[in-house]
Amino acid sequence: MQHKRIIIPALGVLLVVAIALVCGCGDTGTDLSYSNSGTTPVVTFNRYQAIAPIYNSSAPVTIIYGDGKATQKKGPYEFTTGSLTGDGLSGVLQSLSEEGFFELEGEYSGKPMPGGVTEVLVVRLSDKTYEISVQSGQGPPNWEKIVSTVTDLETSGPQEYIPDTILLFVKAEPGAPSAPNVMTWPGDSEDLARASSAESNGVKLEGEEASVAWKAIQESMKGETEVTWKANGGFYTYVYAVPVFPGIPEQR
């Protein structure tokens, strides 16, 4: 009888361990505290691909700030913002912990593939920043679930996000083009002139100027024909804007 009393608890412990392994429970010792600032990004997820910058390939797919506000990329010039529902940011971090994110290696890569995508997930906690980079097809077994955790977000009252700050890029044309789709630039013509100068590496616009330029480019991208912009007697092509998000380094 004494022998049985010793074995039964041992079997119970083994059963608990087995259940934990089946559930895929990951790291539980990570300090998941973070800054609750509305300008401090806690979770940032990017997909990088070698395509023309006009399509905003460098803009983050997901940004979750410390106050629970999430900004998500739906298209090159289509972003939404809203507050996380349910368990909010703490719930997202807890899910990442259970999925083993904080135990991953820093980089998963293989032989580069033409047109391949590299995904980068950064989580900034109070005591440490975790950055994991995964090349197409090289991720750990749980990577798709981790990506889903930071992209399939539920938010209350999502609204269109118009960036308050942008970087404007422009190419000046030497003369009137033969392009069929010529439109008058609705913003300040000097913005185009400055952005197209030889020494320009993108002109920063803020506030109303940024909003007008962003909406003009956003509308122009809906058509199938490239727009040539006309302003103050000049003509400009390859006009695009890169959004600048609070707490995120500028992408040029």
C-alpha positions in Angstrom: 0.0 0.0 0.0 2.8 2.4 0.8 4.3 1.6 -2.6 1.1 2.6 -4.4 0.9 5.9 -2.5 4.3 6.8 -4.0 3.5 5.8 -7.6 0.1 7.5 -8.0 1.4 11.1 -7.4 4.3 10.4 -9.7 1.9 9.4 -12.5 -0.1 12.5 -11.8 3.0 14.7 -12.3 3.8 12.9 -15.6 0.2 13.4 -16.8 0.4 17.1 -16.1 3.7 17.3 -18.0 2.2 15.4 -20.9 -0.8 17.6 -21.1 1.4 20.7 -21.2 3.4 19.3 -24.0 0.3 18.4 -26.0 -1.1 21.9 -25.5 2.0 23.4 -26.9 2.4 25.6 -23.8 5.4 27.8 -24.3 7.4 30.2 -22.1 5.6 31.2 -18.9 8.6 32.9 -17.2 8.8 36.0 -19.4 8.0 39.3 -17.8 5.2 40.5 -20.0 5.0 44.0 -18.6 5.2 46.9 -21.1 4.9 50.7 -21.4 1.3 51.7 -21.8 2.2 54.8 -23.8 0.0 55.6 -26.8 3.2 56.5 -28.8 5.3 53.5 -27.8 4.9 50.5 -30.2 4.9 47.2 -28.2 4.2 44.9 -31.1 5.4 45.6 -34.7 5.0 43.2 -37.5 6.5 43.7 -41.0 6.6 41.9 -44.3 9.5 42.9 -46.5 9.6 42.0 -50.2 11.7 43.3 -53.1 9.0 45.3 -54.9 8.7 49.0 -55.9 8.6 51.3 -52.9 5.6 53.0 -54.4 3.6 50.0 -52.9 4.7 50.8 -49.4 6.2 47.4 -48.9 8.2 48.7 -45.9 5.2 50.0 -43.9 4.3 47.8 -40.9 1.5 45.3 -41.4 0.6 45.6 -37.7 1.5 48.1 -34.9 0.1 47.7 -31.4 0.8 50.6 -29.1 1.0 50.4 -25.3 -2.5 51.9 -24.9 -4.0 49.1 -26.9 -4.5 51.0 -30.1 -3.8 48.9 -33.2 -2.9 50.1 -36.7 -3.2 47.6 -39.5 -2.2 47.7 -43.2 -4.9 46.5 -45.5 -3.4 47.8 -48.7 -0.5 50.1 -50.0 -2.5 53.2 -49.0 -5.2 51.7 -46.9 -4.7 51.5 -43.1 -7.1 51.1 -40.2 -6.9 51.9 -36.5 -8.9 50.8 -33.5 -8.7 49.7 -29.9 -8.1 46.0 -29.2 -11.1 44.2 -27.7 -11.2 41.2 -25.3 -8.0 40.9 -23.2 -6.4 43.6 -25.3 -2.6 43.8 -25.6 -2.0 41.7 -22.5 -4.0 38.9 -24.2 -1.9 39.2 -27.4 1.3 39.0 -25.4 0.0 36.1 -23.3 -0.9 34.2 -26.5 2.6 34.8 -27.9 4.1 33.5 -24.7 2.0 30.3 -24.9 3.0 29.9 -28.5 6.7 30.0 -27.6 7.5 33.2 -29.4 9.9 34.4 -26.6 11.9 31.2 -26.9 12.6 31.4 -30.6 15.9 32.1 -32.2 16.5 35.5 -33.6 16.7 34.5 -37.3 15.4 31.8 -39.5 16.8 31.9 -43.0 17.8 29.8 -46.0 18.8 30.2 -49.6 17.3 33.5 -50.9 14.4 33.1 -53.3 13.4 35.7 -56.0 10.4 37.5 -54.8 10.6 35.9 -51.4 9.1 37.5 -48.3 10.8 38.1 -45.0 8.6 38.6 -42.0 9.9 40.4 -38.9 8.1 40.5 -35.6 9.3 42.8 -32.8 7.9 42.9 -29.3 9.2 45.6 -26.9 8.7 44.6 -23.3 9.7 46.6 -20.2 13.0 44.6 -19.7 13.8 43.3 -23.2 13.1 43.7 -26.9 12.5 40.5 -28.9 13.0 40.6 -32.7 12.5 37.5 -34.8 13.1 37.5 -38.6 11.8 34.7 -40.7 12.4 34.1 -44.4 9.8 32.5 -46.6 9.4 28.8 -45.8 12.1 28.8 -43.1 10.0 29.5 -40.0 9.6 27.4 -36.9 6.6 25.0 -36.8 4.4 27.5 -34.9 5.2 30.6 -36.9 1.9 30.8 -38.8 0.0 30.7 -35.6 2.2 33.4 -34.1 1.7 35.6 -37.2 -2.1 35.0 -37.0 -2.0 36.2 -33.3 -0.6 39.6 -34.3 -2.5 40.1 -37.6 -6.0 38.6 -37.0 -6.9 41.2 -34.4 -10.4 42.2 -33.2 -10.8 46.0 -32.7 -13.7 48.1 -31.6 -14.8 50.7 -34.1 -12.0 50.5 -36.6 -11.6 53.6 -38.6 -9.5 54.7 -41.6 -6.0 55.8 -40.6 -4.7 58.9 -42.3 -1.0 59.4 -41.3 -0.3 62.8 -39.7 3.3 62.7 -41.1 4.5 61.3 -44.5 7.6 61.3 -46.6 6.8 62.4 -50.2 8.8 61.1 -53.2 8.6 62.5 -56.7 10.2 62.3 -60.1 10.1 65.5 -62.3 9.5 65.1 -66.0 11.4 67.4 -68.4 8.3 68.3 -70.4 4.6 67.7 -71.0 4.1 63.9 -71.2 2.0 62.1 -73.6 0.4 60.1 -70.8 -3.4 60.0 -71.0 -4.0 60.5 -67.3 -2.8 64.0 -66.2 -4.3 65.4 -63.0 -3.7 68.7 -61.2 -2.0 68.3 -57.9 -4.4 69.4 -55.1 -1.6 70.3 -52.6 1.2 72.8 -52.6 3.2 72.7 -55.8 6.4 73.5 -53.9 6.1 70.2 -52.1 6.5 68.4 -55.5 9.3 70.7 -56.6 11.2 70.1 -53.3 10.6 66.4 -53.3 11.9 66.0 -56.9 15.1 67.9 -56.4 18.3 66.0 -57.0 19.4 66.1 -53.4 16.0 65.2 -52.0 15.7 61.9 -50.2 12.0 62.4 -49.5 10.3 65.5 -48.2 8.6 65.3 -44.9 5.0 66.7 -44.8 2.9 67.0 -41.7 -0.7 67.9 -40.7 -3.0 69.1 -43.5 -0.3 69.0 -46.1 0.4 65.3 -45.4 -3.3 64.5 -45.4 -4.0 66.2 -48.8 -1.0 64.5 -50.4 -1.9 61.1 -48.9 -5.5 61.2 -50.1 -4.5 62.4 -53.6 -2.0 59.5 -54.0 -4.5 57.1 -52.4 -7.1 58.0 -55.0 -4.7 57.8 -57.9 -3.7 54.3 -57.0 -7.3 53.1 -57.5 -7.0 53.4 -61.3 -5.3 51.2 -63.8 -3.4 54.0 -65.5 -0.5 55.7 -63.9 -1.2 59.4 -63.0 1.0 62.2 -64.1 0.6 65.2 -61.8 0.6 68.8 -63.0 1.6 71.6 -60.7 2.7 75.2 -61.5 3.7 74.4 -65.0 5.7 71.3 -64.1 4.9 67.6 -64.6 5.6 64.8 -62.1 5.5 61.0 -62.1 6.3 58.3 -59.7 4.7 60.2 -56.9 4.3 58.2 -53.8 4.2 58.7 -50.0 5.5 56.6 -47.1 3.7 56.9 -43.8 5.6 57.9 -40.7 4.2 56.2 -37.6 4.8 57.4 -34.0 7.7 55.4 -32.5 8.6 53.7 -35.8 11.9 54.6 -37.6 11.3 56.4 -40.9 11.4 54.1 -43.9 12.9 55.8 -46.9 
